[in-house]
């Protein structure tokens, strides 16, 4: 069962920002905004927090460097090759392996974090989505009870939405 909602289609960013500010001031908490390009004005109003993907990258990089050094040292200890009286475990040659595994595991963790946080892949279309939102229009979808939806519809009409419809 889906939650009822109202979608507003806006041609201009200023109208969408005005409607979004009024919706946030009116206590509408469940909002989804669709935009063809990232806009900082929308992020400001929504008070978006920073993406957690960078933590995936950090953890992946630290795991990669640890694994790279561990693997190189364990391999050297398992098959010792004494060359010119040098120590079996000498860190400078292992820096390259540590660096490469840092990049590899960090990149893979970044991609995994992006997919997890974006909830991809999606096998069904998000509620209220319209293909115009990927082209040239901005969409604001709000969910809630009947009283909230009536107020949301009025706010979108006042802000200058091209189209307001139920989801």
N, C-alpha and C positions, 0 to 999 in steps of 0.2 A: 504494500500500500504506500503510495507516494504522499508526501506532505503538500498541501495546496500552496500555491504561490502566485505571484504576479510578476510579469516581465515587462520592462519598459525599454523601448528602442530609441536611442538618441543619435542624432546626426552630428551634434556639436559637443565637444568636450566640456565647455563651460556649463551647458545645460545639465550634462550628466553629473558634473561635480556638485552643482547646486542641489540637484535632487538627492545625491548621495549624502551631502551634509545634512539636509533636512531629515532624511531617513535615519541617519545616525543620531541626530538630536532628538528624534521622536522615539527612540528606544528600539529600533528595528535591529536586532542582533544577527539574524540569519540572512546575510546578504552575499550574493555571488555577482561579481562584475566580470563581464567579458569585454575585451578590447582588442582591436586588431594589432596594436603595438603597445609595448609597455609605456605607461604614462605615470610620471612621478606625482602628478596632481592627484590621481586616483589612489596611489599608494599612501600619500599623506593623509587623505581623508579616512582611508580604511585602517590606518596605523599598522601597516604590515610590519611584522617583525622580520629580522634577518633570516635568511635561509639556513636550515641546519645541514645543508649539503657540505658546507666547508668542514664540518666536524667529521663527516665520512672521509673526506680527503685527508685530513690530519691523521686520523686513526689508521687509514690505509697506508699512508706514507710511513708512519712510525712502525707499523707491522711489516712493511716491505723492507725497510732498512734493517730491522732486527732479523728478519728471515734471511736476508742476503748475507749478512755477516755470519749468522749462525751456520748457514749452509756451507759457506766457503771455509770456515774454520773446521767444521765437522768433517768435511771432505779431506782437508789437509791432514787432520789427525788420523783419519781412517786409512789414508794412503800417504804416509809420510815420504817426502822426496827432499832429502837434504842436498842442497846445492851450494857449494862454496862455503860451507860452515854457517850459513844463514839459519835463523830460527825457523822452526816448522810453522808457527803461527806468527806471521808478520802482517800487521794491519794495512800498510799502504797498498799492497796489491789488491786487497779486498774492498777497497773504497769504490772501485768501478762497479763491482758486483752489487755492493750495497746501494749505490746510486741508482743503478738500473732497476733493481727490484723496488726501490722507493717509488720511482716513476711508474712502473708497471702496476703495482698493487694500489698506489694512490689513484691512478687514472681509472682502474676498474672499480674501486670503491666510490669514486665520484659518480660514475655512470650508474652504479647500483643505487646510490643515494638519491640521484635525480629521479630515477624511475620509481623508487619507493615513495618519495615525497610528492611526486606528481600523480601518484596512484595509477601508474600506467602498467600495462595496457588497459584501456577501457573498452569493454565490449558492447557498451550501450551508450547512447548519447546522453549527456548531462541534462537534467531537467531545465527547461527554459532556454536551451541553446538554440541559436538560429544561425544558419550559414553566413548571414550578413555580418555577424560579429567578427568573422575572420577576414572580412573584406574592407568595409568602410564605416560600420556602425558600432556604437557602444551599447551594451546591454546591461541592465541592472535587474537582477532577479532577487526578490525577497520572499521568504517563507514565513508562515505564522498562522495565527488564528484569524477568524473572519473579521474581527474589528481591526486588526493590524493590516489586513489586506485592503480593506476599504480606505484606510488612511494612506497606505502606500500608493494606491491607485490615484488618490487626490493629489498627493505630492508630485507624482510623475506628470500628471496633467498640468499642474501649475508650473512645473519646471520646463515644460516644452517638449515632452516626448512625442515622437512621431507616431508611435503606436504603443498602446498599453493593452495587454491581454493576459488572461489567466493561463497558468501552467497546468 
